[in-house]
Amino acid sequence: MREELNFNELYNEIQEKLKAEQTIIFATCADDKVTARTVCHINDGLTVMFSTGENSEKIRQIKKNPNIALAIGDLRVEAVAEIVGNAEGYPFFLEEYPKKFPHLGGLYGSDYFLVIIKPTKILLFKYINGPCEDVLEVDKKVAYRILHD
């Protein structure tokens, strides 16, 4: 059974969950190899950002397949990753990342690439009179709840 939800309310709830977490599980897949790891991230709305070494496995896999997945607790995200190179052209990242992660110092220098993740579909598991999932289809701007039996 499907129940329509308010898109903006669910958007805000998910945005706050992303902001509150220090790390997120980031999964990539290329050449029949799936890899998941924890990354320190920031978010601007639902857009997730982090930096990584230009020769990392993350970068190699994204170049072959930009479709990725994220997970935090009861939140699952289907998304597309974009490698944008050096973070110098992204003042939001340069300002917010060191605020959230001062202990990481300048972990976004010239030998690091900024990765920007744009979610397409987000699922948030909940238990409201039984198991259900709130679904946010970002591009379609629709939100709904799926009630599980």
N, C-alpha and C positions, 0 to 999 in steps of 0.2 A: 504494500500500500504506500502511496506517495501523498505527502502533504506539502503544499507550497509554503515557503518561508520568505521573510523579508531579506532581500539581497544585502542591503546596507548593514543590517544588524548582524548577519552572519559574517560578512566581510570584516566588520569591526572586531567581532569576537576572535576571529582567526588571526587578524593582524596583531591583536594584543597577545595572543598565545605565542606567535613568532617572536615578538619583541621581548617577552619575558624570559625566553629560553636563551641560555648561553651557547648551546651547541645544537646541531641538527644532524641527523643521519642523511648522508648524501650518497645516492646509488647511481652508478653509471653502468653501461653495457656496450661492449664492442667485441667483435670477433668471437661471439658465443661465450664471452666471459663477463659475468656480472660481478661488480665490486661495490662494496658499501663501506663507508668510513664516516667518522665524525668530523665535522668542520665547525669552526667558530664563524658565526654569520651575523649580519645585521639585516634589517629589512626596512624598506621604504614602502609603506602600504603592504601589499602582498608580494612585492618584488624582493627577492632574497639576494644578498651579495656576500661574497667572500673572495679572498685572494689565495693564490696557490703558486707554487714554483712553476715556471714555464715548461719544465721538463717532467712534470708530475704525471702519474698514470691518469689522474683526473683529466688533465688537459688532453692527453693522447686519446682517451676514450670519447670525450666530448667532441673532438674533431671528427671522429668517425661516426658518432651517433649523438646528436644533441638532446635526444629525449632522455630525461632523467626522472628520478623519484626522490622525494624527501620524506622523512618521518620524524615526528616528535611525539612521544607518548601515544595518545589516541588520534593524532592528526597524520593523515597521509596525503601527499601532494604529488600530482602528475604535472610535469613541467617541461619547459624547453630551456636549455642552458645556452648562453652566448658568451664566448670568450672575447673580451674587449681590449685585451692588452694591458698596458700600464694604466694605473688608476688616476694618473694626473688630470685627466679630463673629467673626473667625477668628484666634484667638491663634496657632495653628500657623503660619499664613502670616506673620503679623506678626513672629514670632520667627525663623523659618527663612529667609525670603526675604532679609533684610538680612545674614544670616550667609553665605549663598552668593553674594550680589551686593552687597557693601559699596560698590562703586563706583557703584551706581545710586541710592544715598541713599534718599530717601522716595518712590520711584516707585510708590506705592500710596496716595496721598493721597485727598482727598475728590472730586477730579475724575477719579479712576481707578476702574474696576470690576474686581472680582475675578472671574476665570473659573475654574470648577472643571470638570475633565474626568474623566468616568467611563468607562473603557474597557469595551467589550463583547467585543471579540475582538482578540487580539494574536498576530502572526505574527513569528517570529524565524528568519531564514534561516541555515542552517548548512551546513557541508560535512563530513559524517561518512561516509566510504566512498562519497561521492557527494553530490550536492545534495539537501537536505531542508529542511523547515520545521517548527519546533516551534510548535504552536498552543495558545493558552490561551483557552478560552471562559470568560470571567470569571463571568458570571451562572450558567452551568451547572456551574461548578467542575470542568471537565474539561480535561485536557491530553493532547495526542497529537502524534506526529511523522508527517508525510506524507513519504514517500520519493519523490523524483522520478526518472524514468527518464533 
